[in-house]
Structure formats: structure tokens, C-alpha cells
Amino acid sequence: MSGPKNQHFVPRFYLNAFAIPESIASGEPKVYALGVHSDDDDQFIASTKNVAAEKFLYSPVGDDNKRDFTFEGKLADLEALLSQLWRELATGCISLEDGYRKGLAMFIANLYLRHPRKRKVTRARLSHFQGAIQAHLTALGDSCQSIEFTLNNHKASVTLEEFEAEKAVDDNDYHKHFVEYVESNTIDLAKILLKRRWNVIVSPKRRFITSDNPVCLTGPAHKPFGFETEGTVITL
């Protein structure tokens, strides 16, 4: 299975809603953009196909030593469905009935989880988890052949042999773990979003901007917060 080399972590259909109007008619949507560390006078124009993307972001190397485009294909199918919904929301005024809310919740959850920053987070979490397991094994001594633990409210166990194999992971293994993380958590996060109170801000003029990391969380000051924390505000 083959697929695109340049893979967007912010879909083009979303970015196109922020494109320069004249460029949309040309068939090559472009946006006014700023670099991450740029000043206002460093504005430049870029095609939406060249921003918010990385090479093979969702395509780690498979067991056959070839790029695995399976998840990229699933994202393409999801985006084909959600692009219709987004077009209505971006240019019109829709009712947030169950069908629209479910679709938007899936979109927001997927958009949040698939960002490359999450790849770094999942790698750090896996390293932290491995460190915790290693500390327990060291404390229990050489006689310990397995350890039981609770992860995400589920009981699990790992043998010493399995753990040693897990420690031997490389960058591509972390890459696979990131893809699995996005795929396995999108629906659960969407369910959390559906329980939240929703508001839509409307403007009769083109006044909205976006970024390469468009799902933002703000929460109570000086307190850890997440999607389910009381007082957390989630903004797209």
C-alpha cells in the first residue's frame, strides 16, 4: 500500500477555510502565515499543502521494512466525511444536533491527538512507565519473573522477558506506538467532548485565525487540568 509522503497533522480542508479568498478560486488555496518565532512583519504566504505537515508522520516502517500507510488511509477516509461537515460550519450556521456534535467531537479529538507534539508526549510517558516498572523489578530482586500493575483502570501484567524486549525499542517502535495511541484514544476522547457544554462564536466578517495546533486547553491556574477537569475550556 502506498500513500502521500507529506502528511498533514492539520487537515487541508480545515486550513482552506482560512485561505485567502482569491486563492481559493484559483484551485490552490494559500494562507497568510507567521513562523512560530516570527514577528508580525515576517508574514508570508504559503500553500495549505505545505503547512502543518511532516514527512511520513503517520506511516512508520512495518515488519516488511516498507512504510505502512494504513493509518494515513484511515485518516483520509475520516477527513473525507468530516470535510462536508466542516464546510457547513465554517461558512454557514448549523444546529449542534447530535449528528453534528458527534462528527465535530470526532474531528476535535482526532485533531488534538494526532499533533506531532503528542508523539513526544507518548514517548515520554512510555519511558516514564518503563522506568517505574524497572524500579519495581529492582526492588523485588532477582526472584521476580513478572509484575502486575493497573493502567487506565485496567489490570495487566508483564513478564521479565517481555519487559526486556520492550526496553529494546527504537525510534520506529515509538512511531508505531504514537499511531496506535491516536487510533485507540480518539473515540474515548470524543465521548468526553460530547458531555461538555458547547458554544459557537459567529462573525459576519472574516475575523478568525488559526494555528498549527488549533485545539487549545485552558484550565484553573496553578492546578493540573485535562478535558474532564471542572473549569477547563477547550477551544478550536
Secondary structure by P-SEA (a helix, b strand, c coil): cccccccccccaaaaaaaccaaaaaacbbbbbccccccccccbbbbccccccccccccccccccccccaaaaaaaaaaaaaaaaaaaaaacbbbbbcaaaaaaaaaaaaaaaaacaaaaaaaaaaaaaaaaaaaaaaaaacccccbbbbbcccccccccaaaaaaaaaccaaaaaaaaaaaaaacaaaaaaaaaabbbbbbbbcccccccccccbbbbcccccccccccccccccc
